[in-house]
């Protein structure tokens, strides 16, 4: 469930799966009364589940500015098509902690205004593509926008300054990521949230923090 609103005595739940189960039950059947009023029950216990990393490597496409593409030689272009896994390993922790790249919860920001774009085919495991998609969705941007942002971080040398701080002797990814898109019809709000586990800042017990590296 990602949101809800009420109408009379009925609670409507906005669910991520467009198909849901409807069931009408009589109050007489529930309470043994003579009432003919019905209750409409909407099932929200629906989800899509599949393997994060599948056995096959898929083909996907990303867009980069043609002005950037033209600066690369043939070896750099070939390396660029293989760079996404490296960028995610290096920057995922940094990206999840950033202020969001787009301010509108209901819109997606694309690579408009950068001139002509070059379509580039990449071959990556499904898990790589899914992680990129979850991070992009949490920021309200497209996968292509986030990929180009990661390239910019690398070009600016941000990775060199954060590598030892964020990834030294620890896993490069968190165990779990949860991207939640909430539609609050009552308050006329839409917002995106990204949670990750483990998160020491959210832990109830301070003694679970690792000892300081002095």
C-alpha positions as CSV (number, residue, x, y, z in Angstrom):
1,X,0.0,0.0,0.0
2,X,1.4,3.4,-0.9
3,X,-1.5,5.7,0.1
4,X,-5.1,5.8,1.1
5,X,-8.2,8.0,1.4
6,X,-11.6,7.6,3.0
7,X,-15.1,7.8,1.5
8,X,-17.9,7.6,4.1
9,X,-17.2,4.4,5.9
10,X,-15.0,2.8,3.3
11,X,-11.3,3.0,3.2
12,X,-9.8,3.0,-0.3
13,X,-6.2,1.9,-0.6
14,X,-4.0,3.0,-3.5
15,X,-1.9,0.0,-4.3
16,X,1.1,-0.4,-6.5
17,X,-0.5,-3.3,-8.4
18,X,-3.4,-2.1,-10.6
19,X,-5.4,-5.3,-10.1
20,X,-6.9,-5.9,-6.7
21,X,-9.5,-8.2,-5.2
22,X,-12.9,-6.9,-4.2
23,X,-15.1,-8.6,-1.8
24,X,-18.5,-7.5,-0.4
25,X,-19.6,-8.8,3.0
26,X,-22.9,-8.2,4.8
27,X,-22.7,-6.8,8.4
28,X,-25.4,-9.3,9.2
29,X,-23.0,-12.1,8.3
30,X,-20.2,-10.5,10.5
31,X,-22.2,-9.4,13.5
32,X,-25.4,-11.4,13.3
33,X,-27.6,-8.3,13.1
34,X,-30.4,-7.5,10.8
35,X,-28.5,-4.7,9.1
36,X,-28.4,-4.7,5.3
37,X,-25.4,-2.4,5.2
38,X,-22.4,-3.9,3.3
39,X,-18.7,-3.5,3.8
40,X,-16.4,-3.4,0.7
41,X,-13.1,-5.0,1.4
42,X,-10.2,-4.2,-0.9
43,X,-7.2,-6.5,-0.8
44,X,-3.8,-4.8,-0.9
45,X,-1.7,-7.9,-0.3
46,X,-0.4,-8.0,-3.8
47,X,3.1,-7.8,-5.0
48,X,5.4,-8.7,-7.8
49,X,8.4,-10.8,-6.8
50,X,11.3,-12.2,-8.9
51,X,15.0,-12.7,-8.8
52,X,17.1,-9.6,-8.5
53,X,20.0,-11.1,-10.4
54,X,18.8,-13.4,-13.2
55,X,20.9,-15.9,-15.0
56,X,21.2,-14.0,-18.3
57,X,22.8,-10.7,-19.1
58,X,20.4,-8.3,-20.7
59,X,20.8,-5.5,-23.3
60,X,19.6,-2.0,-22.3
61,X,20.1,1.5,-23.6
62,X,21.3,4.7,-22.1
63,X,21.6,8.2,-23.6
64,X,24.6,10.4,-23.2
65,X,25.2,13.9,-24.7
66,X,26.7,13.7,-28.2
67,X,29.1,16.4,-27.2
68,X,30.5,14.1,-24.5
69,X,30.5,11.1,-26.8
70,X,32.5,12.9,-29.5
71,X,35.3,13.6,-27.0
72,X,35.9,9.9,-26.5
73,X,38.1,7.6,-28.6
74,X,37.0,4.1,-29.6
75,X,38.6,2.6,-26.6
76,X,37.0,5.0,-24.2
77,X,33.6,4.5,-25.9
78,X,33.9,0.7,-25.4
79,X,34.9,1.2,-21.8
80,X,32.0,3.6,-21.2
81,X,29.5,0.8,-22.1
82,X,30.9,-1.3,-19.3
83,X,31.2,1.5,-16.7
84,X,27.8,1.3,-15.0
85,X,28.6,-1.5,-12.5
86,X,31.8,0.3,-11.4
87,X,29.9,3.6,-11.0
88,X,27.2,2.0,-8.8
89,X,29.8,0.2,-6.6
90,X,31.6,3.5,-6.1
91,X,28.7,6.0,-5.7
92,X,25.5,4.2,-4.5
93,X,26.1,5.0,-0.8
94,X,26.8,8.6,-1.8
95,X,23.8,8.9,-4.0
96,X,21.3,7.6,-1.4
97,X,22.4,10.2,1.1
98,X,22.2,13.2,-1.4
99,X,19.5,15.8,-1.5
100,X,17.2,14.7,-4.2
101,X,18.1,15.7,-7.8
102,X,14.5,16.7,-8.6
103,X,12.0,18.6,-6.5
104,X,8.7,17.3,-7.9
105,X,7.5,14.0,-6.5
106,X,5.2,13.3,-9.4
107,X,7.5,14.1,-12.3
108,X,10.6,12.5,-13.8
109,X,13.5,14.7,-14.9
110,X,15.1,13.9,-18.2
111,X,18.3,15.0,-20.0
112,X,16.6,17.8,-21.8
113,X,18.6,20.9,-22.7
114,X,21.9,19.2,-23.3
115,X,21.7,19.1,-27.1
116,X,21.8,16.0,-29.3
117,X,21.9,12.6,-27.5
118,X,23.7,9.4,-28.4
119,X,22.0,6.1,-27.7
120,X,24.4,3.6,-26.2
121,X,23.7,-0.1,-25.8
122,X,25.0,-1.7,-22.6
123,X,25.0,-5.3,-21.4
124,X,24.6,-5.7,-17.7
125,X,23.0,-8.1,-15.2
126,X,19.4,-7.3,-14.3
127,X,20.5,-6.4,-10.7
128,X,22.7,-3.6,-12.0
129,X,19.8,-2.2,-14.1
130,X,17.3,-2.5,-11.2
131,X,19.6,-0.7,-8.7
132,X,20.1,2.1,-11.2
133,X,16.3,2.3,-11.7
134,X,15.5,2.4,-7.9
135,X,18.1,5.1,-7.3
136,X,16.8,7.1,-10.2
137,X,13.2,6.7,-9.2
138,X,14.0,7.9,-5.6
139,X,15.6,11.0,-7.0
140,X,12.7,11.7,-9.5
141,X,15.0,11.4,-12.5
142,X,15.4,9.0,-15.4
143,X,18.0,6.2,-15.5
144,X,19.9,8.2,-18.2
145,X,19.9,11.3,-16.1
146,X,21.4,9.5,-13.2
147,X,24.0,7.7,-15.3
148,X,25.2,11.0,-16.7
149,X,25.2,12.4,-13.1
150,X,27.4,9.5,-12.0
151,X,29.8,10.2,-15.0
152,X,30.0,13.8,-13.9
153,X,30.8,12.8,-10.3
154,X,33.6,10.6,-11.6
155,X,34.9,13.4,-13.9
156,X,35.0,15.8,-11.0
157,X,37.0,13.4,-8.9
158,X,34.3,13.0,-6.2
159,X,34.9,9.2,-6.1
160,X,38.5,9.7,-5.1
161,X,37.5,11.9,-2.1
162,X,34.8,9.5,-0.8
163,X,36.2,6.0,-1.6
164,X,38.1,5.5,1.7
165,X,35.3,7.2,3.8
166,X,32.4,5.2,2.5
167,X,33.7,1.9,1.1
168,X,36.9,1.0,2.9
169,X,36.7,-2.5,4.3
170,X,32.9,-2.6,4.1
171,X,30.4,-3.8,1.5
172,X,29.9,-1.4,-1.3
173,X,26.1,-1.8,-1.2
174,X,23.6,-1.9,1.7
175,X,21.7,-5.2,2.2
176,X,18.2,-3.8,1.4
177,X,16.8,-0.8,-0.5
178,X,13.2,0.2,-0.4
179,X,11.9,2.9,-2.8
180,X,8.4,4.1,-1.7
181,X,6.2,6.4,-3.8
182,X,3.4,7.7,-1.7
183,X,0.2,9.4,-3.1
184,X,-1.7,11.2,-0.3
185,X,-5.0,12.2,-1.8
186,X,-6.3,13.7,1.3
187,X,-3.4,16.2,1.7
188,X,-2.8,16.5,-2.1
189,X,0.8,15.4,-1.7
190,X,3.1,13.0,-3.5
191,X,6.5,12.1,-2.3
192,X,9.3,9.6,-2.9
193,X,11.4,8.0,-0.2
194,X,14.4,5.6,-0.3
195,X,15.2,3.5,2.8
196,X,18.2,1.3,3.2
197,X,19.3,-1.4,5.7
198,X,21.4,-1.6,7.7
199,X,21.3,2.1,8.7
200,X,23.1,2.8,12.0
201,X,21.5,6.2,12.3
202,X,18.1,4.5,12.6
203,X,19.2,1.8,14.9
204,X,17.6,1.7,18.4
205,X,20.8,0.7,20.2
206,X,23.9,2.9,20.1
207,X,26.1,0.0,21.0
208,X,25.6,-1.4,17.5
209,X,27.7,1.4,16.1
210,X,31.2,0.2,15.0
211,X,34.1,1.4,17.2
212,X,35.7,4.7,15.9
213,X,38.7,4.3,13.8
214,X,41.2,6.5,15.7
